[in-house]
Amino acid sequence: MRHFALLTLLGLIACGDYACTLDMRPAVMVEIRDSVSNRPAAHRSSVILEGSGVYDSMFYDISLTGGDTLTISQLGSPANTQGQPGIYSVRVRRVGYQLWQRRNVEVTGGRCGVGRTPILLTVRLQPVF
């Protein structure tokens, strides 16, 4: 019981006159698909977020977890961007496809970090021929 109380206290951050929980929420979610076939393409894709004082990336390889590589289409932003509202550039890379990029993606939030609902971006990767 002592450990539970300690963990509960550590999970709160003082935000003025109220407390914020450290629940893990992505700032941005990307729906990644092949532009020709419309098949999910998040497997072995990387998402890069860059903003004021933030540069982070995430690479996702579902085959390492034993999941179905043909059904994964969404990726969340990397952990270091959580809790940081701001203006970001978002890039998606995958071998065999052109770089996808969007600038000036605004992530809103308040004193306790990003909003409850992440920004959803639709990515249609163009194959390199």
N, CA, C and O atoms as CSV, one atom per row, in Angstrom:
chain,resi,resn,atom,element,x,y,z
A,1,MET,N,N,0.821,-1.188,0.000
A,1,MET,CA,C,0.000,0.000,0.000
A,1,MET,C,C,0.867,1.255,0.000
A,1,MET,O,O,0.525,2.256,-0.630
A,2,ARG,N,N,1.985,1.195,0.706
A,2,ARG,CA,C,2.889,2.342,0.749
A,2,ARG,C,C,3.414,2.682,-0.642
A,2,ARG,O,O,3.487,3.849,-1.030
A,3,HIS,N,N,3.783,1.625,-1.390
A,3,HIS,CA,C,4.324,1.843,-2.731
A,3,HIS,C,C,3.280,2.461,-3.651
A,3,HIS,O,O,3.604,3.314,-4.477
A,4,PHE,N,N,2.020,2.028,-3.510
A,4,PHE,CA,C,0.951,2.579,-4.331
A,4,PHE,C,C,0.789,4.072,-4.067
A,4,PHE,O,O,0.658,4.858,-5.004
A,5,ALA,N,N,0.796,4.467,-2.785
A,5,ALA,CA,C,0.655,5.879,-2.430
A,5,ALA,C,C,1.827,6.688,-2.965
A,5,ALA,O,O,1.635,7.796,-3.465
A,6,LEU,N,N,3.035,6.149,-2.868
A,6,LEU,CA,C,4.210,6.841,-3.375
A,6,LEU,C,C,4.135,7.003,-4.886
A,6,LEU,O,O,4.438,8.077,-5.407
A,7,LEU,N,N,3.738,5.954,-5.594
A,7,LEU,CA,C,3.605,6.036,-7.042
A,7,LEU,C,C,2.531,7.031,-7.454
A,7,LEU,O,O,2.681,7.742,-8.448
A,8,THR,N,N,1.452,7.078,-6.686
A,8,THR,CA,C,0.392,8.039,-6.975
A,8,THR,C,C,0.913,9.460,-6.826
A,8,THR,O,O,0.636,10.316,-7.667
A,9,LEU,N,N,1.660,9.715,-5.769
A,9,LEU,CA,C,2.227,11.047,-5.572
A,9,LEU,C,C,3.240,11.392,-6.662
A,9,LEU,O,O,3.278,12.530,-7.130
A,10,LEU,N,N,4.053,10.430,-7.068
A,10,LEU,CA,C,5.025,10.687,-8.124
A,10,LEU,C,C,4.351,10.901,-9.475
A,10,LEU,O,O,4.932,11.538,-10.353
A,11,GLY,N,N,3.159,10.394,-9.655
A,11,GLY,CA,C,2.439,10.528,-10.917
A,11,GLY,C,C,1.723,11.852,-11.066
A,11,GLY,O,O,1.057,12.077,-12.077
A,12,LEU,N,N,1.840,12.729,-10.094
A,12,LEU,CA,C,1.192,14.037,-10.143
A,12,LEU,C,C,2.239,15.138,-10.238
A,12,LEU,O,O,3.306,15.055,-9.629
A,13,ILE,N,N,1.922,16.149,-10.994
A,13,ILE,CA,C,2.798,17.311,-11.111
A,13,ILE,C,C,1.988,18.532,-10.700
A,13,ILE,O,O,0.837,18.680,-11.111
A,14,ALA,N,N,2.561,19.382,-9.914
A,14,ALA,CA,C,1.856,20.588,-9.509
A,14,ALA,C,C,1.726,21.526,-10.698
A,14,ALA,O,O,2.720,21.870,-11.336
A,15,CYS,N,N,0.515,21.932,-10.991
A,15,CYS,CA,C,0.226,22.856,-12.090
A,15,CYS,C,C,-0.606,23.998,-11.525
A,15,CYS,O,O,-1.820,24.037,-11.724
A,16,GLY,N,N,0.019,24.903,-10.839
A,16,GLY,CA,C,-0.720,25.991,-10.211
A,16,GLY,C,C,-1.460,25.479,-8.997
A,16,GLY,O,O,-0.863,24.888,-8.097
A,17,ASP,N,N,-2.779,25.709,-8.971
A,17,ASP,CA,C,-3.578,25.298,-7.828
A,17,ASP,C,C,-4.297,23.974,-8.058
A,17,ASP,O,O,-5.250,23.663,-7.344
A,18,TYR,N,N,-3.863,23.189,-9.040
A,18,TYR,CA,C,-4.440,21.871,-9.273
A,18,TYR,C,C,-3.345,20.918,-9.716
A,18,TYR,O,O,-2.229,21.343,-10.016
A,19,ALA,N,N,-3.661,19.631,-9.758
A,19,ALA,CA,C,-2.657,18.627,-10.099
A,19,ALA,C,C,-2.931,18.046,-11.482
A,19,ALA,O,O,-4.080,17.888,-11.893
A,20,CYS,N,N,-1.848,17.732,-12.190
A,20,CYS,CA,C,-1.932,17.130,-13.520
A,20,CYS,C,C,-1.404,15.707,-13.432
A,20,CYS,O,O,-0.392,15.453,-12.778
A,21,THR,N,N,-2.081,14.792,-14.080
A,21,THR,CA,C,-1.583,13.421,-14.116
A,21,THR,C,C,-0.617,13.269,-15.274
A,21,THR,O,O,-0.661,14.035,-16.236
A,22,LEU,N,N,0.246,12.287,-15.176
A,22,LEU,CA,C,1.242,12.030,-16.212
A,22,LEU,C,C,0.766,10.933,-17.165
A,22,LEU,O,O,1.548,10.055,-17.530
A,23,ASP,N,N,-0.498,10.969,-17.570
A,23,ASP,CA,C,-0.956,9.955,-18.505
A,23,ASP,C,C,-0.291,10.182,-19.859
A,23,ASP,O,O,-0.120,11.318,-20.303
A,24,MET,N,N,0.076,9.087,-20.498
A,24,MET,CA,C,0.855,9.143,-21.723
A,24,MET,C,C,-0.060,9.326,-22.924
A,24,MET,O,O,-0.809,8.420,-23.287
A,25,ARG,N,N,0.004,10.500,-23.538
A,25,ARG,CA,C,-0.809,10.792,-24.718
A,25,ARG,C,C,0.097,11.290,-25.826
A,25,ARG,O,O,0.938,12.159,-25.595
A,26,PRO,N,N,-0.062,10.753,-27.024
A,26,PRO,CA,C,0.717,11.294,-28.135
A,26,PRO,C,C,0.171,12.659,-28.542
A,26,PRO,O,O,-1.033,12.901,-28.452
A,27,ALA,N,N,1.044,13.536,-28.984
A,27,ALA,CA,C,0.625,14.845,-29.483
A,27,ALA,C,C,0.047,14.718,-30.889
A,27,ALA,O,O,-0.876,15.444,-31.258
A,28,VAL,N,N,0.601,13.787,-31.674
A,28,VAL,CA,C,0.212,13.609,-33.072
A,28,VAL,C,C,0.050,12.125,-33.365
A,28,VAL,O,O,0.866,11.307,-32.941
A,29,MET,N,N,-0.999,11.784,-34.087
A,29,MET,CA,C,-1.180,10.423,-34.613
A,29,MET,C,C,-1.156,10.528,-36.131
A,29,MET,O,O,-1.755,11.438,-36.705
A,30,VAL,N,N,-0.462,9.597,-36.782
A,30,VAL,CA,C,-0.418,9.597,-38.244
A,30,VAL,C,C,-1.025,8.307,-38.773
A,30,VAL,O,O,-0.695,7.215,-38.313
A,31,GLU,N,N,-1.906,8.447,-39.733
A,31,GLU,CA,C,-2.510,7.324,-40.452
A,31,GLU,C,C,-1.704,7.188,-41.735
A,31,GLU,O,O,-1.791,8.042,-42.616
A,32,ILE,N,N,-0.911,6.108,-41.846
A,32,ILE,CA,C,0.031,5.944,-42.952
A,32,ILE,C,C,-0.468,4.863,-43.896
A,32,ILE,O,O,-0.704,3.725,-43.491
A,33,ARG,N,N,-0.625,5.237,-45.166
A,33,ARG,CA,C,-1.085,4.295,-46.191
A,33,ARG,C,C,-0.306,4.491,-47.482
A,33,ARG,O,O,0.209,5.574,-47.758
A,34,ASP,N,N,-0.230,3.432,-48.260
A,34,ASP,CA,C,0.350,3.483,-49.599
A,34,ASP,C,C,-0.636,4.254,-50.482
A,34,ASP,O,O,-1.826,3.939,-50.497
A,35,SER,N,N,-0.153,5.258,-51.216
A,35,SER,CA,C,-1.044,6.103,-52.009
A,35,SER,C,C,-1.639,5.375,-53.214
A,35,SER,O,O,-2.688,5.783,-53.711
A,36,VAL,N,N,-1.003,4.316,-53.692
A,36,VAL,CA,C,-1.489,3.593,-54.861
A,36,VAL,C,C,-2.503,2.524,-54.464
A,36,VAL,O,O,-3.590,2.455,-55.037
A,37,SER,N,N,-2.155,1.698,-53.491
A,37,SER,CA,C,-3.013,0.571,-53.102
A,37,SER,C,C,-3.943,0.876,-51.923
A,37,SER,O,O,-4.902,0.141,-51.685
A,38,ASN,N,N,-3.665,1.950,-51.190
A,38,ASN,CA,C,-4.383,2.327,-49.971
A,38,ASN,C,C,-4.177,1.317,-48.836
A,38,ASN,O,O,-4.929,1.328,-47.862
A,39,ARG,N,N,-3.190,0.464,-48.946
A,39,ARG,CA,C,-2.885,-0.499,-47.875
A,39,ARG,C,C,-2.156,0.188,-46.727
A,39,ARG,O,O,-1.418,1.150,-46.941
A,40,PRO,N,N,-2.365,-0.308,-45.504
A,40,PRO,CA,C,-1.637,0.246,-44.354
A,40,PRO,C,C,-0.125,0.158,-44.572
A,40,PRO,O,O,0.377,-0.840,-45.087
A,41,ALA,N,N,0.601,1.220,-44.172
A,41,ALA,CA,C,2.045,1.265,-44.401
A,41,ALA,C,C,2.825,1.755,-43.193
A,41,ALA,O,O,3.931,2.273,-43.349
A,42,ALA,N,N,2.279,1.603,-41.993
A,42,ALA,CA,C,2.989,2.060,-40.801
A,42,ALA,C,C,4.136,1.130,-40.415
A,42,ALA,O,O,5.111,1.568,-39.805
A,43,HIS,N,N,4.025,-0.152,-40.769
A,43,HIS,CA,C,5.089,-1.113,-40.469
A,43,HIS,C,C,6.390,-0.650,-41.121
A,43,HIS,O,O,6.437,-0.385,-42.322
A,44,ARG,N,N,7.432,-0.560,-40.320
A,44,ARG,CA,C,8.768,-0.117,-40.731
A,44,ARG,C,C,8.804,1.327,-41.242
A,44,ARG,O,O,9.646,1.685,-42.065
A,45,SER,N,N,7.889,2.136,-40.746
A,45,SER,CA,C,7.904,3.569,-41.030
A,45,SER,C,C,8.497,4.298,-39.828
A,45,SER,O,O,8.466,3.797,-38.704
A,46,SER,N,N,9.031,5.474,-40.082
A,46,SER,CA,C,9.488,6.307,-38.972
A,46,SER,C,C,8.763,7.639,-39.020
A,46,SER,O,O,8.517,8.195,-40.090
A,47,VAL,N,N,8.426,8.140,-37.839
A,47,VAL,CA,C,7.775,9.428,-37.683
A,47,VAL,C,C,8.763,10.338,-36.975
A,47,VAL,O,O,9.321,9.977,-35.938
A,48,ILE,N,N,8.979,11.524,-37.542
A,48,ILE,CA,C,9.920,12.486,-36.977
A,48,ILE,C,C,9.157,13.761,-36.661
A,48,ILE,O,O,8.487,14.314,-37.533
A,49,LEU,N,N,9.251,14.234,-35.422
A,49,LEU,CA,C,8.637,15.494,-35.018
A,49,LEU,C,C,9.735,16.467,-34.645
A,49,LEU,O,O,10.667,16.137,-33.911
A,50,GLU,N,N,9.601,17.675,-35.170
A,50,GLU,CA,C,10.582,18.707,-34.874
A,50,GLU,C,C,9.848,19.999,-34.575
A,50,GLU,O,O,8.980,20.430,-35.334
A,51,GLY,N,N,10.208,20.608,-33.459
A,51,GLY,CA,C,9.598,21.868,-33.062
A,51,GLY,C,C,10.580,22.662,-32.231
A,51,GLY,O,O,11.764,22.329,-32.164
A,52,SER,N,N,10.091,23.707,-31.601
A,52,SER,CA,C,10.939,24.556,-30.783
A,52,SER,C,C,11.536,23.758,-29.627
A,52,SER,O,O,10.839,23.430,-28.667
A,53,GLY,N,N,12.801,23.456,-29.719
A,53,GLY,CA,C,13.487,22.707,-28.670
A,53,GLY,C,C,13.194,21.223,-28.654
A,53,GLY,O,O,13.616,20.530,-27.728
A,54,VAL,N,N,12.478,20.704,-29.659
A,54,VAL,CA,C,12.120,19.288,-29.691
A,54,VAL,C,C,12.517,18.693,-31.032
A,54,VAL,O,O,12.184,19.234,-32.086
A,55,TYR,N,N,13.226,17.585,-30.984
A,55,TYR,CA,C,13.498,16.784,-32.179
A,55,TYR,C,C,13.469,15.332,-31.724
A,55,TYR,O,O,14.303,14.908,-30.924
A,56,ASP,N,N,12.520,14.586,-32.229
A,56,ASP,CA,C,12.402,13.200,-31.797
A,56,ASP,C,C,11.856,12.359,-32.939
A,56,ASP,O,O,11.163,12.857,-33.825
A,57,SER,N,N,12.180,11.086,-32.899
A,57,SER,CA,C,11.692,10.189,-33.950
A,57,SER,C,C,11.304,8.854,-33.340
A,57,SER,O,O,11.734,8.490,-32.245
A,58,MET,N,N,10.477,8.138,-34.087
A,58,MET,CA,C,10.038,6.820,-33.663
A,58,MET,C,C,9.993,5.918,-34.882
A,58,MET,O,O,9.459,6.297,-35.924
A,59,PHE,N,N,10.551,4.730,-34.752
A,59,PHE,CA,C,10.532,3.731,-35.817
A,59,PHE,C,C,9.683,2.573,-35.332
A,59,PHE,O,O,9.823,2.135,-34.191
A,60,TYR,N,N,8.802,2.072,-36.190
A,60,TYR,CA,C,7.885,1.024,-35.757
A,60,TYR,C,C,8.046,-0.209,-36.631
A,60,TYR,O,O,7.845,-0.156,-37.845
A,61,ASP,N,N,8.411,-1.317,-36.002
A,61,ASP,CA,C,8.549,-2.602,-36.700
A,61,ASP,C,C,7.675,-3.616,-35.970
A,61,ASP,O,O,8.110,-4.226,-34.993
A,62,ILE,N,N,6.446,-3.795,-36.441
A,62,ILE,CA,C,5.476,-4.685,-35.781
A,62,ILE,C,C,5.935,-6.132,-35.793
A,62,ILE,O,O,5.521,-6.907,-34.930
A,63,SER,N,N,6.782,-6.525,-36.750
A,63,SER,CA,C,7.200,-7.923,-36.826
A,63,SER,C,C,7.975,-8.345,-35.584
A,63,SER,O,O,8.057,-9.537,-35.286
A,64,LEU,N,N,8.551,-7.381,-34.850
A,64,LEU,CA,C,9.266,-7.699,-33.619
A,64,LEU,C,C,8.314,-8.126,-32.505
A,64,LEU,O,O,8.724,-8.801,-31.561
A,65,THR,N,N,7.043,-7.733,-32.613
A,65,THR,CA,C,6.061,-8.091,-31.587
A,65,THR,C,C,5.179,-9.256,-32.006
A,65,THR,O,O,4.337,-9.713,-31.233
A,66,GLY,N,N,5.370,-9.734,-33.226
A,66,GLY,CA,C,4.568,-10.851,-33.708
A,66,GLY,C,C,3.218,-10.448,-34.263
A,66,GLY,O,O,2.376,-11.310,-34.514
A,67,GLY,N,N,2.987,-9.139,-34.463
A,67,GLY,CA,C,1.709,-8.661,-34.998
A,67,GLY,C,C,1.629,-8.800,-36.506
A,67,GLY,O,O,2.611,-9.136,-37.169
A,68,ASP,N,N,0.459,-8.540,-37.028
A,68,ASP,CA,C,0.213,-8.616,-38.466
A,68,ASP,C,C,0.697,-7.332,-39.130
A,68,ASP,O,O,0.116,-6.266,-38.925
A,69,THR,N,N,1.751,-7.432,-39.917
A,69,THR,CA,C,2.370,-6.250,-40.536
A,69,THR,C,C,1.472,-5.605,-41.584
A,69,THR,O,O,1.695,-4.448,-41.940
A,70,LEU,N,N,0.487,-6.298,-42.078
A,70,LEU,CA,C,-0.370,-5.760,-43.129
A,70,LEU,C,C,-1.571,-4.979,-42.599
A,70,LEU,O,O,-2.335,-4.426,-43.390
A,71,THR,N,N,-1.753,-4.922,-41.293
A,71,THR,CA,C,-2.921,-4.239,-40.746
A,71,THR,C,C,-2.587,-2.961,-39.984
A,71,THR,O,O,-3.497,-2.215,-39.622
A,72,ILE,N,N,-1.325,-2.693,-39.735
A,72,ILE,CA,C,-0.948,-1.530,-38.921
A,72,ILE,C,C,-0.889,-0.281,-39.801
A,72,ILE,O,O,-0.129,-0.221,-40.767
A,73,SER,N,N,-1.703,0.712,-39.447
A,73,SER,CA,C,-1.727,1.931,-40.242
A,73,SER,C,C,-1.487,3.190,-39.413
A,73,SER,O,O,-1.222,4.244,-39.992
A,74,GLN,N,N,-1.568,3.126,-38.075
A,74,GLN,CA,C,-1.400,4.324,-37.266
A,74,GLN,C,C,-0.181,4.241,-36.363
A,74,GLN,O,O,0.140,3.196,-35.798
A,75,LEU,N,N,0.488,5.390,-36.250
A,75,LEU,CA,C,1.598,5.542,-35.307
A,75,LEU,C,C,1.367,6.806,-34.500
A,75,LEU,O,O,0.831,7.790,-35.009
A,76,GLY,N,N,1.774,6.773,-33.234
A,76,GLY,CA,C,1.698,7.953,-32.382
A,76,GLY,C,C,3.036,8.658,-32.342
A,76,GLY,O,O,4.066,8.083,-32.692
A,77,SER,N,N,3.011,9.899,-31.916
A,77,SER,CA,C,4.246,10.667,-31.821
A,77,SER,C,C,5.147,10.093,-30.733
A,77,SER,O,O,4.666,9.417,-29.824
A,78,PRO,N,N,6.442,10.354,-30.819
A,78,PRO,CA,C,7.395,9.854,-29.824
A,78,PRO,C,C,7.113,10.392,-28.423
A,78,PRO,O,O,6.466,11.425,-28.253
A,79,ALA,N,N,7.613,9.669,-27.430
A,79,ALA,CA,C,7.335,9.990,-26.025
A,79,ALA,C,C,7.840,11.366,-25.612
A,79,ALA,O,O,7.194,12.022,-24.794
A,80,ASN,N,N,8.960,11.825,-26.138
A,80,ASN,CA,C,9.531,13.098,-25.693
A,80,ASN,C,C,8.694,14.308,-26.065
A,80,ASN,O,O,8.873,15.375,-25.478
A,81,THR,N,N,7.776,14.174,-27.033
A,81,THR,CA,C,6.941,15.306,-27.407
A,81,THR,C,C,5.678,15.376,-26.572
A,81,THR,O,O,4.955,16.370,-26.647
A,82,GLN,N,N,5.388,14.361,-25.784
A,82,GLN,CA,C,4.174,14.373,-24.975
A,82,GLN,C,C,4.273,15.478,-23.936
A,82,GLN,O,O,5.309,15.676,-23.301
A,83,GLY,N,N,3.193,16.172,-23.785
A,83,GLY,CA,C,3.171,17.243,-22.800
A,83,GLY,C,C,3.721,18.548,-23.307
A,83,GLY,O,O,3.900,19.479,-22.522
A,84,GLN,N,N,3.999,18.654,-24.598
A,84,GLN,CA,C,4.578,19.877,-25.121
A,84,GLN,C,C,3.755,20.431,-26.276
A,84,GLN,O,O,4.003,20.083,-27.430
A,85,PRO,N,N,2.773,21.293,-25.982
A,85,PRO,CA,C,2.049,21.952,-27.064
A,85,PRO,C,C,3.014,22.836,-27.856
A,85,PRO,O,O,4.028,23.283,-27.321
A,86,GLY,N,N,2.704,23.085,-29.117
A,86,GLY,CA,C,3.546,23.945,-29.934
A,86,GLY,C,C,3.317,23.717,-31.415
A,86,GLY,O,O,2.363,23.052,-31.819
A,87,ILE,N,N,4.210,24.281,-32.220
A,87,ILE,CA,C,4.164,24.151,-33.670
A,87,ILE,C,C,5.254,23.164,-34.080
A,87,ILE,O,O,6.418,23.325,-33.713
A,88,TYR,N,N,4.866,22.137,-34.848
A,88,TYR,CA,C,5.792,21.080,-35.231
A,88,TYR,C,C,5.854,20.908,-36.742
A,88,TYR,O,O,4.916,21.242,-37.465
A,89,SER,N,N,6.975,20.381,-37.196
A,89,SER,CA,C,7.094,19.798,-38.532
A,89,SER,C,C,7.038,18.294,-38.321
A,89,SER,O,O,7.690,17.757,-37.426
A,90,VAL,N,N,6.255,17.624,-39.151
A,90,VAL,CA,C,6.097,16.180,-39.039
A,90,VAL,C,C,6.573,15.557,-40.341
A,90,VAL,O,O,6.146,15.955,-41.425
A,91,ARG,N,N,7.460,14.575,-40.226
A,91,ARG,CA,C,7.962,13.865,-41.409
A,91,ARG,C,C,7.739,12.371,-41.210
A,91,ARG,O,O,7.844,11.855,-40.097
A,92,VAL,N,N,7.429,11.685,-42.308
A,92,VAL,CA,C,7.273,10.234,-42.294
A,92,VAL,C,C,8.185,9.674,-43.365
A,92,VAL,O,O,8.155,10.110,-44.515
A,93,ARG,N,N,8.998,8.700,-42.974
A,93,ARG,CA,C,9.929,8.032,-43.895
A,93,ARG,C,C,9.659,6.540,-43.895
A,93,ARG,O,O,9.336,5.945,-42.866
A,94,ARG,N,N,9.800,5.945,-45.083
A,94,ARG,CA,C,9.748,4.498,-45.214
A,94,ARG,C,C,10.527,4.129,-46.464
A,94,ARG,O,O,10.390,4.771,-47.505
A,95,VAL,N,N,11.342,3.093,-46.354
A,95,VAL,CA,C,12.148,2.645,-47.493
A,95,VAL,C,C,11.221,2.321,-48.658
A,95,VAL,O,O,10.201,1.653,-48.482
A,96,GLY,N,N,11.580,2.799,-49.853
A,96,GLY,CA,C,10.788,2.548,-51.057
A,96,GLY,C,C,9.747,3.617,-51.337
A,96,GLY,O,O,9.003,3.526,-52.314
A,97,TYR,N,N,9.692,4.646,-50.466
A,97,TYR,CA,C,8.715,5.723,-50.620
A,97,TYR,C,C,9.405,7.078,-50.522
A,97,TYR,O,O,10.471,7.206,-49.921
A,98,GLN,N,N,8.773,8.091,-51.127
A,98,GLN,CA,C,9.266,9.459,-51.005
A,98,GLN,C,C,8.982,9.973,-49.592
A,98,GLN,O,O,8.026,9.545,-48.945
A,99,LEU,N,N,9.809,10.878,-49.133
A,99,LEU,CA,C,9.619,11.524,-47.835
A,99,LEU,C,C,8.294,12.288,-47.841
A,99,LEU,O,O,8.003,13.025,-48.783
A,100,TRP,N,N,7.493,12.111,-46.784
A,100,TRP,CA,C,6.263,12.882,-46.610
A,100,TRP,C,C,6.529,13.894,-45.505
A,100,TRP,O,O,7.135,13.569,-44.485
A,101,GLN,N,N,6.068,15.133,-45.718
A,101,GLN,CA,C,6.333,16.171,-44.727
A,101,GLN,C,C,5.183,17.167,-44.654
A,101,GLN,O,O,4.583,17.520,-45.669
A,102,ARG,N,N,4.888,17.612,-43.441
A,102,ARG,CA,C,3.932,18.692,-43.237
A,102,ARG,C,C,4.515,19.631,-42.198
A,102,ARG,O,O,4.959,19.196,-41.136
A,103,ARG,N,N,4.513,20.918,-42.506
A,103,ARG,CA,C,5.024,21.938,-41.583
A,103,ARG,C,C,3.853,22.634,-40.893
A,103,ARG,O,O,2.703,22.535,-41.322
A,104,ASN,N,N,4.178,23.331,-39.823
A,104,ASN,CA,C,3.215,24.159,-39.090
A,104,ASN,C,C,2.017,23.377,-38.560
A,104,ASN,O,O,0.877,23.829,-38.665
A,105,VAL,N,N,2.278,22.217,-37.998
A,105,VAL,CA,C,1.230,21.425,-37.356
A,105,VAL,C,C,1.107,21.945,-35.923
A,105,VAL,O,O,2.043,21.832,-35.132
A,106,GLU,N,N,-0.043,22.508,-35.600
A,106,GLU,CA,C,-0.229,23.102,-34.278
A,106,GLU,C,C,-0.840,22.088,-33.321
A,106,GLU,O,O,-1.922,21.550,-33.557
A,107,VAL,N,N,-0.117,21.845,-32.237
A,107,VAL,CA,C,-0.581,20.964,-31.169
A,107,VAL,C,C,-0.972,21.858,-30.008
A,107,VAL,O,O,-0.146,22.597,-29.474
A,108,THR,N,N,-2.243,21.786,-29.621
A,108,THR,CA,C,-2.730,22.652,-28.557
A,108,THR,C,C,-2.658,21.952,-27.210
A,108,THR,O,O,-2.475,20.737,-27.133
A,109,GLY,N,N,-2.800,22.718,-26.181
A,109,GLY,CA,C,-2.783,22.179,-24.829
A,109,GLY,C,C,-2.830,23.304,-23.830
A,109,GLY,O,O,-3.023,24.470,-24.176
A,110,GLY,N,N,-2.650,22.929,-22.591
A,110,GLY,CA,C,-2.695,23.909,-21.517
A,110,GLY,C,C,-1.533,23.735,-20.576
A,110,GLY,O,O,-0.451,23.305,-20.972
A,111,ARG,N,N,-1.767,24.075,-19.322
A,111,ARG,CA,C,-0.706,24.005,-18.318
A,111,ARG,C,C,-0.215,22.585,-18.075
A,111,ARG,O,O,0.913,22.386,-17.625
A,112,CYS,N,N,-1.047,21.607,-18.368
A,112,CYS,CA,C,-0.671,20.215,-18.092
A,112,CYS,C,C,-0.268,19.443,-19.347
A,112,CYS,O,O,-0.180,18.216,-19.303
A,113,GLY,N,N,-0.027,20.113,-20.435
A,113,GLY,CA,C,0.449,19.419,-21.621
A,113,GLY,C,C,-0.531,19.460,-22.774
A,113,GLY,O,O,-1.402,20.326,-22.844
A,114,VAL,N,N,-0.371,18.503,-23.681
A,114,VAL,CA,C,-1.172,18.465,-24.899
A,114,VAL,C,C,-2.629,18.154,-24.577
A,114,VAL,O,O,-2.953,17.643,-23.505
A,115,GLY,N,N,-3.494,18.475,-25.529
A,115,GLY,CA,C,-4.919,18.228,-25.359
A,115,GLY,C,C,-5.237,16.741,-25.296
A,115,GLY,O,O,-4.383,15.900,-25.577
A,116,ARG,N,N,-6.450,16.431,-24.930
A,116,ARG,CA,C,-6.885,15.037,-24.784
A,116,ARG,C,C,-6.873,14.274,-26.106
A,116,ARG,O,O,-6.591,13.076,-26.123
A,117,THR,N,N,-7.174,14.952,-27.206
A,117,THR,CA,C,-7.242,14.291,-28.496
A,117,THR,C,C,-6.037,14.689,-29.328
A,117,THR,O,O,-5.828,15.878,-29.569
A,118,PRO,N,N,-5.230,13.715,-29.779
A,118,PRO,CA,C,-4.069,14.067,-30.603
A,118,PRO,C,C,-4.495,14.581,-31.973
A,118,PRO,O,O,-5.603,14.307,-32.435
A,119,ILE,N,N,-3.614,15.320,-32.606
A,119,ILE,CA,C,-3.825,15.769,-33.980
A,119,ILE,C,C,-3.698,14.538,-34.864
A,119,ILE,O,O,-2.720,13.797,-34.757
A,120,LEU,N,N,-4.679,14.311,-35.739
A,120,LEU,CA,C,-4.632,13.163,-36.652
A,120,LEU,C,C,-4.263,13.646,-38.048
A,120,LEU,O,O,-4.960,14.473,-38.637
A,121,LEU,N,N,-3.151,13.115,-38.570
A,121,LEU,CA,C,-2.696,13.446,-39.924
A,121,LEU,C,C,-2.838,12.217,-40.809
A,121,LEU,O,O,-2.509,11.104,-40.399
A,122,THR,N,N,-3.325,12.425,-42.017
A,122,THR,CA,C,-3.441,11.350,-42.987
A,122,THR,C,C,-2.245,11.432,-43.926
A,122,THR,O,O,-2.014,12.456,-44.569
A,123,VAL,N,N,-1.487,10.339,-43.995
A,123,VAL,CA,C,-0.269,10.285,-44.797
A,123,VAL,C,C,-0.474,9.275,-45.925
A,123,VAL,O,O,-0.777,8.108,-45.673
A,124,ARG,N,N,-0.310,9.720,-47.149
A,124,ARG,CA,C,-0.382,8.835,-48.319
A,124,ARG,C,C,1.011,8.819,-48.945
A,124,ARG,O,O,1.387,9.730,-49.682
A,125,LEU,N,N,1.766,7.764,-48.638
A,125,LEU,CA,C,3.148,7.676,-49.126
A,125,LEU,C,C,3.174,7.379,-50.624
A,125,LEU,O,O,2.438,6.525,-51.118
A,126,GLN,N,N,4.034,8.097,-51.329
A,126,GLN,CA,C,4.218,7.937,-52.773
A,126,GLN,C,C,5.387,6.970,-53.018
A,126,GLN,O,O,6.508,7.238,-52.585
A,127,PRO,N,N,5.134,5.850,-53.708
A,127,PRO,CA,C,6.240,4.917,-53.994
A,127,PRO,C,C,7.300,5.566,-54.890
A,127,PRO,O,O,6.999,6.403,-55.740
A,128,VAL,N,N,8.536,5.152,-54.669
A,128,VAL,CA,C,9.641,5.591,-55.531
A,128,VAL,C,C,9.737,4.570,-56.654
A,128,VAL,O,O,9.910,3.378,-56.398
A,129,PHE,N,N,9.627,5.028,-57.892
A,129,PHE,CA,C,9.693,4.100,-59.035
A,129,PHE,C,C,11.039,4.171,-59.691
A,129,PHE,O,O,11.287,3.466,-60.669
